[in-house]
């Protein structure tokens, strides 16, 4: 068996291959093009049947994974943060990094990161692009309000084109031009977000898991899309506690002797945390039993902790719904919900769901 550590860069990669005994077989700097990389692997192992490779989970591993999969080479994705903890070295070069990766793979000590399935990869990235557009849209709105605030002017919460026209008439030429540019940006971003969402409907709306998620309190269309794509198979979580941890819904701790400290953990999936926290806000808003639970927890703990507990319970419901492939039983912390979500679109007529 051969083990290859790949130190991947934008334009080139440093590849180090060792054998089962840890002896160096080959070490070479290769350009990031399919022909050069395949030539390297074929020279060492013509059949590709006795070869494993590992690469750190940087932003540009997609194409490498697809290329090696065609050649039947098993590629392991190493978790960047945990890898640093076990491979720290005073001397750090490309050669050292690639050799360390290869040796950890040989010893089966690579801290693995999840590789999203090939089918969901582009759809998930499109959903993350939507979030980026929403952030830009919010920034654009804030810029408009700051501009108008300088001249003691205010827009309605949901402004119409006529409201912008009225504002421009009350401004001098320069700030009026700036307002027009911001209005165009806001309109463009809104249309791009809408187009992006519509492009996802045909593929995601009919999926049974999406339909199950839509019936969970607080989870709407966009949150259902996000949760389904970011989870990428609930079976990879052996327990609900592991799912909590991955969703960043378990607080970190830094305890030593008699000192006890709680801290916010950045380990896990930040998109799932945002989705479940948003769902908890909506659930408290629209379900009186959940609102009562939140108020009870808020009296005993901080209101933010109470909201996190609601998010954790929604995540628990999500875990069981996806794992068991069953519809929600409309219970929240053992209490029957008096309100059931509407069965109109985006819900579909699905007896199984």
Secondary structure as GFF3:
##gff-version 3
##sequence-region A 1 353
A	DSSP	beta_strand	2	8	.	.	.	ID=ss1
A	DSSP	beta_strand	12	18	.	.	.	ID=ss2
A	DSSP	beta_strand	24	31	.	.	.	ID=ss3
A	DSSP	alpha_helix	34	44	.	.	.	ID=ss4
A	DSSP	beta_strand	51	56	.	.	.	ID=ss5
A	DSSP	alpha_helix	62	70	.	.	.	ID=ss6
A	DSSP	beta_strand	74	78	.	.	.	ID=ss7
A	DSSP	alpha_helix	80	86	.	.	.	ID=ss8
A	DSSP	alpha_helix	94	106	.	.	.	ID=ss9
A	DSSP	alpha_helix	118	149	.	.	.	ID=ss10
A	DSSP	alpha_helix	161	169	.	.	.	ID=ss11
A	DSSP	alpha_helix	173	204	.	.	.	ID=ss12
A	DSSP	alpha_helix	208	213	.	.	.	ID=ss13
A	DSSP	alpha_helix	221	231	.	.	.	ID=ss14
A	DSSP	three_ten_helix	234	236	.	.	.	ID=ss15
A	DSSP	alpha_helix	240	246	.	.	.	ID=ss16
A	DSSP	beta_strand	252	253	.	.	.	ID=ss17
A	DSSP	beta_strand	262	263	.	.	.	ID=ss18
A	DSSP	alpha_helix	270	286	.	.	.	ID=ss19
A	DSSP	alpha_helix	288	300	.	.	.	ID=ss20
A	DSSP	alpha_helix	303	324	.	.	.	ID=ss21
A	DSSP	beta_strand	331	332	.	.	.	ID=ss22
A	DSSP	beta_strand	335	336	.	.	.	ID=ss23
###
